[in-house]
């Protein structure tokens, strides 16, 4: 007797129940909601193809103006521009924006419209094992009609750390799921059950003799990508962070500092060999793996909280993270025909999807053979050494500066500014600064310095790390703007301790010093300035608050100056003279 297929039995049982209304309405509603979520998320999913039809992968649009995420190892093979299909059936030109080679993330921008369907960002820190999820993408480049493939599953692990295994691609704090991630899925989205973007697919475990998913796949957490998004929009090559210290587990299971660089900020903040790290980056640390996970989600240069035990004393502070790579190393990562990390997998090592699926001949004809860069892409691409796409750095720098001057232009003020007020110690002060010199007058006397002979030589007042130089460069940047100040570029975004959110950063080199200007994206105001007189030393940090209007311009009512852990001054600014009319005037 022939056996009846199980799907047929299920259908025979199911449909009469539906017909007679005996299926729980909640089941039907859950099915309807799931289908609606999949349809909505599929609209933002991208099929990525190289312009010559030789390879590709997946991506997802994250903003209506066309910014989309993918993997570094996908876009590296497509070049500076690519073709992107969406489930509206259309093929769009797209251009590379920024790269994070270590984190295996790429930012691209689809061109041709300003109303792309965009995915809703989720919070990957809220994801738990057992949550439903689904992956959407272009496995084996099957989506020749640009209709993505969907795989449903559950989150089977969170905070997974994947060692580089001989490559530069380091998957830290990633999500593990049993929803299928196959060759071609790389760069595509992982959504939660509500359709929120929680990760970017990129790595899978495969059978030793094939390229078939075995139910163990990994996605880069969306919270890590949020940290790097400003750097990716800068058109530069993003670098990951290191603490400048090595940790190990001791016999009691504590996370102990095993080695530390004396030139690191962590060392300057008091961290020493043998200290126990108990919290880092807002998380409790109880294993070396947990420490590596947290460290891997931050860009270089960020200041993050750290707590450690030193001689049984708990120390809570902020530490500025060092970069993992030198600039030349980052540039080498994106040069050449084959990016690091594309070596053929050995055994069942968990490496990124790296074999190029073959594009069908019909789609190759649509894509064309090695076409020239379209005009719309040329309008959004500028080559410059050290940049992935300098066009977007100029774009972001201009955006930040326009937001500032919308509050009032500082052009046309005098060559010297004078500020009067009282310090936090209730002492009267007068600050005078120009391009050539700067001075501070307090009841006990005046300190004046000429800003010549290399600015890194001027650290006055003693212990401040160069407060007078910082004030002079603050005025210069406001008056001249980034076009005339010197070499100014958009660095990305970073946190400002004591303030919520991320701040836009313009990095500027002037004379022999470097400045970082931090702008509040909420209102465009300049929130802080960090002056680095030398590499690997504490900067002089100025924060600006309590803004008020002065002669049609917004200026801070309070300036806080800080240098390391030993110098801090508060200046309450009661009177501004932006034309230096009383410069040098004696006071009784």
C-alpha positions as CSV (number, residue, x, y, z in Angstrom):
1,X,0.0,0.0,0.0
2,X,1.4,3.4,-1.0
3,X,2.2,5.7,1.9
4,X,0.3,9.1,1.8
5,X,2.7,12.1,2.0
6,X,2.6,13.9,5.3
7,X,2.0,17.3,3.7
8,X,-1.1,16.0,2.0
9,X,-2.4,14.6,5.3
10,X,-1.8,18.0,6.9
11,X,-3.7,19.7,4.2
12,X,-6.6,17.3,4.5
13,X,-6.9,18.0,8.2
14,X,-6.2,21.8,8.0
15,X,-8.5,23.0,5.3
16,X,-11.8,21.6,6.7
17,X,-11.0,23.3,10.0
18,X,-10.5,26.6,8.2
19,X,-13.6,26.1,6.2
20,X,-15.7,25.5,9.3
21,X,-14.1,28.3,11.3
22,X,-12.5,25.9,13.9
23,X,-8.9,27.3,13.6
24,X,-8.1,29.6,16.5
25,X,-8.4,33.1,15.1
26,X,-5.1,34.0,17.0
27,X,-3.3,31.5,14.8
28,X,-4.6,33.0,11.6
29,X,-3.9,36.5,12.9
30,X,-0.3,35.5,13.7
31,X,0.1,34.0,10.2
32,X,-1.2,37.2,8.6
33,X,1.0,39.4,10.7
34,X,4.1,37.3,9.9
35,X,3.4,37.5,6.2
36,X,2.9,41.3,6.4
37,X,6.2,41.7,8.3
38,X,8.0,39.7,5.7
39,X,6.5,41.6,2.8
40,X,7.5,44.9,4.5
41,X,11.0,43.9,5.3
42,X,11.5,42.4,1.8
43,X,10.9,45.9,0.3
44,X,14.1,47.2,2.0
45,X,16.3,44.3,1.1
46,X,18.8,44.7,-1.7
47,X,20.3,42.2,-4.1
48,X,23.9,43.4,-4.7
49,X,25.7,42.6,-8.0
50,X,29.1,43.6,-9.3
51,X,28.9,45.9,-12.4
52,X,30.6,43.3,-14.6
53,X,28.2,40.5,-13.5
54,X,30.9,38.4,-11.8
55,X,29.7,38.4,-8.1
56,X,27.6,39.9,-5.5
57,X,25.6,39.4,-2.3
58,X,22.9,41.1,-0.3
59,X,22.2,44.4,1.5
60,X,19.5,46.4,3.3
61,X,18.4,50.0,2.9
62,X,18.5,51.9,6.3
63,X,17.4,55.4,5.2
64,X,15.0,56.8,2.7
65,X,17.7,58.6,0.8
66,X,19.3,55.3,-0.1
67,X,22.0,54.5,2.4
68,X,22.3,50.7,2.7
69,X,24.4,48.2,4.7
70,X,26.3,45.2,3.3
71,X,29.5,43.3,4.0
72,X,33.0,44.4,3.3
73,X,33.8,41.1,1.7
74,X,30.8,41.6,-0.6
75,X,31.5,45.1,-1.8
76,X,35.3,44.6,-2.0
77,X,34.6,42.3,-5.0
78,X,32.2,44.7,-6.6
79,X,34.5,47.8,-6.7
80,X,33.6,51.4,-6.1
81,X,30.1,51.1,-7.5
82,X,27.7,48.3,-8.1
83,X,24.2,47.4,-9.3
84,X,21.4,46.8,-6.7
85,X,18.1,45.2,-7.3
86,X,15.0,45.7,-5.1
87,X,11.7,43.9,-5.0
88,X,10.0,46.7,-6.9
89,X,11.7,45.0,-9.9
90,X,14.1,47.8,-10.6
91,X,17.9,47.9,-10.8
92,X,19.6,50.8,-9.3
93,X,23.1,52.2,-9.5
94,X,24.9,52.4,-6.1
95,X,28.2,53.8,-5.0
96,X,30.6,52.8,-2.1
97,X,30.5,55.2,0.9
98,X,32.7,53.8,3.7
99,X,34.2,50.5,4.9
100,X,34.9,48.7,8.1
101,X,37.2,45.9,7.0
102,X,37.8,44.4,10.5
103,X,34.1,44.4,11.3
104,X,33.2,43.2,7.8
105,X,30.7,46.0,7.2
106,X,30.3,48.3,4.2
107,X,28.0,51.3,3.6
108,X,26.8,52.0,0.1
109,X,24.3,54.5,-1.3
110,X,21.6,53.6,-3.8
111,X,21.0,56.4,-6.3
112,X,18.1,57.6,-8.4
113,X,15.4,58.4,-5.8
114,X,15.0,59.9,-2.3
115,X,12.1,57.7,-1.1
116,X,13.6,54.2,-0.8
117,X,11.8,51.9,1.6
118,X,14.0,51.7,4.6
119,X,14.3,49.1,7.4
120,X,13.5,50.1,11.0
121,X,16.5,49.8,13.2
122,X,16.2,47.5,16.3
123,X,18.1,47.1,19.5
124,X,20.3,44.0,19.3
125,X,21.1,44.2,23.0
126,X,17.4,43.3,23.7
127,X,17.6,40.1,21.6
128,X,17.4,36.9,23.6
129,X,18.0,33.2,22.8
130,X,14.7,31.7,21.6
131,X,13.4,34.9,19.9
132,X,12.0,34.4,16.4
133,X,14.0,35.9,13.6
134,X,14.3,35.7,9.8
135,X,17.0,36.4,7.3
136,X,16.3,38.0,3.9
137,X,18.7,38.1,1.0
138,X,20.0,36.7,-2.2
139,X,21.5,33.2,-1.5
140,X,23.4,31.8,-4.4
141,X,22.4,35.0,-6.3
142,X,19.0,33.3,-7.1
143,X,17.1,36.6,-6.9
144,X,17.4,37.4,-10.6
145,X,13.9,38.9,-10.4
146,X,15.1,40.9,-7.3
147,X,12.6,39.1,-5.1
148,X,14.6,38.1,-2.0
149,X,14.6,34.7,-0.3
150,X,13.3,34.5,3.3
151,X,14.4,32.0,5.9
152,X,12.7,31.8,9.3
153,X,14.2,30.6,12.5
154,X,15.2,31.4,16.1
155,X,18.1,33.1,17.8
156,X,20.3,30.3,19.1
157,X,23.0,32.4,20.7
158,X,23.9,36.0,21.6
159,X,27.2,37.8,22.3
160,X,29.1,35.3,20.2
161,X,32.8,36.1,19.6
162,X,34.4,34.7,16.4
163,X,38.2,34.8,16.3
164,X,39.8,36.1,13.1
165,X,41.2,32.6,12.4
166,X,44.0,34.0,10.2
167,X,41.9,36.8,8.6
168,X,41.3,40.4,9.4
169,X,37.5,39.8,9.8
170,X,36.7,39.7,13.5
171,X,33.0,39.0,14.4
172,X,32.5,40.3,17.9
173,X,29.3,40.3,19.9
174,X,27.4,38.8,17.0
175,X,24.0,37.0,16.9
176,X,23.8,33.3,16.2
177,X,20.7,31.9,14.5
178,X,19.5,28.8,12.8
179,X,17.8,30.7,10.0
180,X,19.7,29.9,6.8
181,X,22.7,32.0,5.9
182,X,24.2,30.7,2.6
183,X,26.6,32.1,0.1
184,X,25.0,35.2,-1.3
185,X,23.2,36.0,1.9
186,X,26.2,37.9,3.1
187,X,25.4,41.6,3.8
188,X,21.7,40.9,4.0
189,X,19.5,41.7,6.9
190,X,18.5,39.7,10.0
191,X,15.1,40.9,11.4
192,X,13.3,40.2,14.6
193,X,9.7,39.0,14.6
194,X,8.4,42.5,14.5
195,X,10.5,43.4,11.4
196,X,13.2,45.4,13.2
197,X,16.7,45.2,11.8
198,X,18.9,43.5,14.4
199,X,21.9,42.4,12.4
200,X,23.8,42.0,9.1
201,X,24.4,38.5,8.0
202,X,27.9,37.6,7.1
203,X,29.3,34.4,8.5
204,X,28.2,30.7,8.5
205,X,29.3,27.3,9.5
206,X,29.2,24.9,6.6
207,X,29.7,21.2,5.9
208,X,33.4,20.3,5.3
209,X,32.7,19.2,1.7
210,X,30.1,21.7,0.6
211,X,28.8,25.2,0.9
212,X,25.4,24.3,2.4
213,X,24.3,26.0,5.6
214,X,24.0,23.6,8.6
215,X,21.9,25.8,10.8
216,X,24.7,27.8,12.4
217,X,25.0,31.3,11.0
218,X,26.1,34.7,12.4
219,X,25.1,38.3,12.0
220,X,26.9,41.4,13.0
221,X,24.9,43.1,15.7
222,X,23.1,46.3,14.6
223,X,24.2,48.0,17.8
224,X,27.8,47.6,16.8
225,X,27.0,49.0,13.4
226,X,25.3,52.0,14.9
227,X,28.5,52.8,16.7
228,X,30.4,52.8,13.4
229,X,27.7,54.4,11.2
230,X,29.1,57.9,11.6
231,X,32.6,56.7,10.6
232,X,31.2,54.8,7.6
233,X,29.4,57.9,6.4
234,X,32.7,59.8,6.6
235,X,33.8,58.1,3.4
236,X,36.9,56.7,5.2
237,X,38.2,53.4,6.4
238,X,37.0,52.8,9.9
239,X,39.2,51.2,12.5
240,X,38.4,49.2,15.6
241,X,39.6,49.8,19.1
242,X,42.0,48.3,21.5
243,X,42.4,49.1,25.2
244,X,46.1,48.9,25.0
245,X,46.0,46.1,27.5
246,X,45.8,42.3,27.5
247,X,43.6,40.4,29.9
248,X,43.4,36.8,31.1
249,X,41.4,34.7,33.6
250,X,43.0,33.8,36.8
251,X,42.4,30.7,38.9
252,X,39.4,32.4,40.6
253,X,37.8,33.2,37.2
254,X,38.5,37.0,37.5
255,X,39.5,39.0,34.4
256,X,43.0,40.3,35.2
257,X,45.3,42.7,33.3
258,X,48.2,40.6,32.0
259,X,50.0,43.3,30.1
260,X,49.5,47.0,29.4
261,X,51.1,49.7,27.3
262,X,52.5,52.6,29.3
263,X,51.6,55.0,26.5
264,X,47.9,54.0,26.5
265,X,45.2,56.1,28.0
266,X,44.2,53.2,30.2
267,X,47.6,53.4,31.9
268,X,47.2,57.1,32.4
269,X,43.9,56.5,34.0
270,X,45.5,54.2,36.6
271,X,45.0,50.7,35.1
272,X,48.0,48.4,36.0
273,X,49.2,44.9,35.6
274,X,47.3,42.6,38.0
275,X,44.2,44.9,38.2
276,X,40.8,43.2,37.9
277,X,38.5,44.6,35.2
278,X,34.9,44.4,36.5
279,X,33.0,46.5,34.0
280,X,33.7,47.9,30.5
281,X,31.7,49.8,28.0
282,X,28.6,49.7,30.1
283,X,28.7,45.9,30.7
284,X,29.8,43.7,33.6
285,X,32.9,41.7,32.7
286,X,33.3,38.2,34.1
287,X,35.1,36.4,31.3
288,X,37.8,37.2,28.7
289,X,35.3,36.4,26.0
290,X,32.9,39.0,27.4
291,X,35.7,41.6,27.4
292,X,36.6,40.9,23.7
293,X,32.9,41.1,22.8
294,X,32.5,44.6,24.2
295,X,35.8,45.9,22.9
296,X,35.0,44.7,19.4
297,X,31.9,47.0,19.1
298,X,33.8,50.3,19.5
299,X,35.6,52.4,17.0
300,X,39.1,53.8,17.8
301,X,39.2,57.1,19.7
302,X,35.9,56.6,21.6
303,X,35.9,57.3,25.3
304,X,34.1,54.6,27.2
305,X,33.5,53.8,30.9
306,X,35.7,51.3,32.7
307,X,35.6,50.0,36.3
308,X,38.5,48.1,37.8
309,X,39.9,47.1,41.1
310,X,43.4,48.4,41.9
311,X,44.8,47.3,45.3
312,X,41.2,46.5,46.4
313,X,40.1,50.0,45.5
314,X,37.4,50.4,42.9
315,X,38.1,53.0,40.2
316,X,35.4,54.2,37.9
317,X,36.6,56.4,35.0
318,X,36.5,56.8,31.2
319,X,39.3,55.6,28.9
320,X,40.1,56.7,25.4
321,X,40.5,53.7,23.1
322,X,43.5,53.2,20.8
323,X,43.3,52.0,17.2
324,X,44.1,48.5,16.2
325,X,45.7,49.4,12.9
326,X,47.9,52.1,11.4
327,X,46.4,54.1,8.6
328,X,48.7,52.4,6.0
329,X,47.5,49.0,7.2
330,X,43.8,50.1,6.7
331,X,44.5,51.3,3.2
332,X,46.3,48.0,2.4
333,X,43.2,46.1,3.5
334,X,41.1,47.6,0.7
335,X,43.8,47.4,-2.0
336,X,44.4,44.4,-4.3
337,X,42.2,42.0,-6.1
338,X,41.4,39.8,-3.2
339,X,40.7,41.1,0.3
340,X,42.2,39.4,3.4
341,X,39.8,36.9,4.8
342,X,38.9,35.4,1.4
343,X,41.1,32.3,1.7
344,X,39.3,29.1,1.0
345,X,37.9,27.6,4.2
346,X,39.7,24.7,5.8
347,X,37.6,22.0,7.4
348,X,34.6,23.4,9.2
349,X,36.1,26.7,10.3
350,X,33.6,29.4,10.7
351,X,34.6,31.9,8.0
352,X,32.7,34.5,6.0
353,X,30.8,33.4,2.9
354,X,33.5,33.9,0.4
355,X,33.0,31.9,-2.7
356,X,31.4,34.0,-5.5
357,X,28.0,32.4,-6.5
358,X,27.5,32.5,-10.3
359,X,25.2,35.1,-11.8
360,X,22.9,33.6,-14.4
361,X,23.6,34.6,-18.0
362,X,20.3,36.4,-18.4
363,X,21.2,38.7,-15.6
364,X,24.7,39.2,-16.8
365,X,23.3,40.5,-20.1
366,X,21.1,43.0,-18.1
367,X,24.1,44.1,-16.0
368,X,26.4,44.4,-19.0
369,X,30.1,43.8,-19.2
370,X,32.5,46.1,-17.4
371,X,30.5,49.3,-18.2
372,X,31.9,52.7,-17.5
373,X,30.9,54.4,-14.3
374,X,27.5,56.0,-14.9
375,X,27.2,59.8,-14.7
376,X,25.0,59.6,-11.6
377,X,27.7,57.6,-9.8
378,X,30.4,60.0,-11.0
379,X,28.5,62.8,-9.3
380,X,28.8,60.9,-6.0
381,X,32.3,59.6,-6.1
382,X,35.6,61.4,-5.5
383,X,38.9,59.5,-5.3
384,X,41.4,60.7,-2.7
385,X,44.3,58.8,-1.0
386,X,43.3,57.6,2.4
387,X,39.6,57.7,1.6
388,X,37.1,55.2,0.3
389,X,35.0,58.0,-1.2
390,X,36.0,61.6,-0.4
391,X,32.7,62.9,-1.8
392,X,30.9,61.8,1.3
393,X,33.5,63.3,3.7
394,X,32.9,66.6,2.0
395,X,29.2,66.1,2.2
396,X,29.2,65.4,5.9
397,X,31.7,68.2,6.7
398,X,29.4,70.6,4.9
399,X,26.3,69.3,6.7
400,X,27.9,69.8,10.1
401,X,29.2,73.3,9.4
402,X,25.9,74.5,7.8
403,X,24.1,73.5,11.0
404,X,26.5,75.6,13.1
405,X,26.4,78.8,11.1
406,X,22.6,78.5,10.9
407,X,22.8,79.7,14.5
408,X,24.7,82.8,13.4
409,X,27.9,83.3,11.4
410,X,31.1,84.3,13.2
411,X,32.7,85.8,10.1
412,X,33.4,89.5,10.4
413,X,34.4,89.5,14.0
414,X,37.7,91.0,15.1
415,X,41.2,89.5,15.1
416,X,41.1,89.4,18.9
417,X,38.3,88.1,21.2
418,X,38.0,89.1,24.9
419,X,35.9,87.2,27.4
420,X,35.3,88.5,31.0
421,X,33.6,86.7,33.9
422,X,34.3,84.7,37.0
423,X,35.9,81.3,37.6
424,X,34.3,78.5,39.5
425,X,36.4,79.8,42.4
426,X,34.6,83.2,42.2
427,X,37.7,84.9,40.9
428,X,37.4,87.5,38.1
429,X,39.1,86.6,34.9
430,X,39.8,88.0,31.5
431,X,40.7,85.8,28.5
432,X,42.3,87.4,25.4
433,X,43.1,85.4,22.4
434,X,43.9,85.8,18.7
435,X,45.8,83.9,16.1
436,X,49.1,85.4,17.3
437,X,48.9,85.3,21.0
438,X,46.6,84.5,24.0
439,X,46.5,85.5,27.6
440,X,44.6,85.0,30.8
441,X,44.4,87.5,33.6
442,X,43.5,86.5,37.1
443,X,43.7,88.5,40.4
444,X,47.2,87.1,41.0
445,X,48.5,88.3,37.7
446,X,48.5,87.7,33.9
447,X,50.0,84.8,31.8
448,X,50.6,85.6,28.2
449,X,52.0,83.4,25.4
450,X,52.9,84.1,21.8
451,X,51.6,81.4,19.5
452,X,54.8,80.9,17.5
453,X,57.5,78.3,17.1
454,X,55.2,75.3,17.0
455,X,51.9,75.2,18.9
456,X,52.9,71.9,20.6
457,X,55.4,73.9,22.6
458,X,52.7,76.0,24.3
459,X,51.0,74.1,27.1
460,X,50.1,77.2,29.1
461,X,48.7,77.6,31.7
462,X,50.9,74.9,33.4
463,X,49.1,71.6,33.7
464,X,46.3,72.6,31.3
465,X,47.6,70.8,28.3
466,X,47.4,73.9,26.2
467,X,44.3,75.8,27.2
468,X,45.4,79.1,25.6
469,X,46.2,77.4,22.3
470,X,42.8,75.6,22.4
471,X,40.9,78.9,22.9
472,X,42.8,80.5,20.0
473,X,42.0,77.6,17.7
474,X,38.4,77.7,18.8
475,X,38.1,81.3,17.7
476,X,40.0,80.6,14.4
477,X,37.7,77.7,13.5
478,X,34.5,79.7,14.2
479,X,35.8,82.7,12.2
480,X,37.5,81.1,9.3
481,X,35.5,77.8,8.9
482,X,36.8,74.5,7.8
483,X,37.7,75.7,4.3
484,X,40.3,78.1,5.5
485,X,41.3,76.7,8.9
486,X,43.6,74.0,7.5
487,X,43.2,70.3,6.9
488,X,39.7,69.5,8.2
489,X,37.8,66.3,7.7
490,X,34.7,64.6,9.0
491,X,35.8,61.9,11.4
492,X,32.5,60.4,12.3
493,X,30.6,60.3,15.6
494,X,31.6,59.6,19.2
495,X,30.1,59.9,22.7
496,X,30.8,62.8,25.0
497,X,31.0,61.7,28.7
498,X,28.2,63.3,30.7
499,X,26.0,63.9,27.6
500,X,23.5,61.6,25.9
501,X,23.8,60.5,22.3
502,X,26.6,60.7,19.7
503,X,28.3,63.9,18.5
504,X,29.6,64.7,15.0
505,X,33.4,65.2,15.0
506,X,35.4,67.4,12.7
507,X,39.1,66.5,13.0
508,X,41.6,69.3,12.1
509,X,45.3,69.5,11.8
510,X,46.8,73.0,12.3
511,X,50.5,73.7,12.6
512,X,51.9,70.7,14.5
513,X,48.8,69.9,16.6
514,X,45.5,68.2,16.1
515,X,42.0,69.2,17.2
516,X,38.7,67.4,17.4
517,X,35.6,69.6,17.3
518,X,32.5,67.9,18.6
519,X,29.1,69.2,17.4
520,X,25.7,68.4,18.9
521,X,23.5,67.1,16.1
522,X,20.3,68.2,17.9
523,X,21.0,71.9,17.4
524,X,24.3,72.2,15.5
525,X,26.1,73.8,18.4
526,X,29.8,73.2,19.2
527,X,29.8,71.1,22.3
528,X,33.4,70.4,22.9
529,X,37.0,70.7,21.6
530,X,39.9,68.4,22.3
531,X,43.4,69.7,21.6
532,X,46.2,67.1,21.2
533,X,49.6,68.7,21.6
534,X,51.3,65.3,21.2
535,X,50.3,61.8,20.4
536,X,49.6,59.4,23.3
537,X,49.2,62.2,25.9
538,X,46.1,63.6,27.5
539,X,44.4,66.3,25.4
540,X,43.2,69.6,26.7
541,X,39.4,69.3,26.7
542,X,37.1,72.3,26.4
543,X,33.3,71.8,26.8
544,X,30.9,74.6,25.9
545,X,27.4,74.9,27.6
546,X,24.7,77.4,28.5
547,X,24.7,79.1,25.1
548,X,23.2,82.5,24.7
549,X,23.0,85.1,21.9
550,X,25.8,87.7,21.6
551,X,25.6,90.2,18.8
552,X,23.4,87.8,16.8
553,X,25.7,84.8,17.4
554,X,25.3,82.0,19.9
555,X,28.2,81.8,22.3
556,X,28.7,79.6,25.5
557,X,28.0,81.0,28.9
558,X,30.2,78.4,30.5
559,X,33.5,76.9,29.4
560,X,34.9,73.9,31.3
561,X,38.6,73.1,30.8
562,X,40.0,69.7,31.7
563,X,43.3,68.0,31.3
564,X,43.6,64.4,32.4
565,X,42.8,63.8,36.1
566,X,44.7,66.8,37.5
567,X,43.5,70.0,35.9
568,X,40.0,71.4,35.8
569,X,38.8,75.0,35.6
570,X,35.3,76.5,35.1
571,X,34.9,79.9,33.3
572,X,31.5,81.6,33.6
573,X,31.5,84.0,30.6
574,X,29.6,87.1,31.5
575,X,30.8,89.5,28.8
576,X,32.1,89.0,25.2
577,X,34.0,91.5,23.1
578,X,34.3,90.0,19.7
579,X,36.3,92.9,18.2
580,X,39.0,93.2,20.8
581,X,38.3,96.9,21.4
582,X,39.6,96.7,25.1
583,X,42.6,94.5,24.4
584,X,45.4,95.5,26.6
585,X,43.3,98.0,28.6
586,X,44.6,98.3,32.2
587,X,42.1,97.6,34.9
588,X,42.0,99.1,38.3
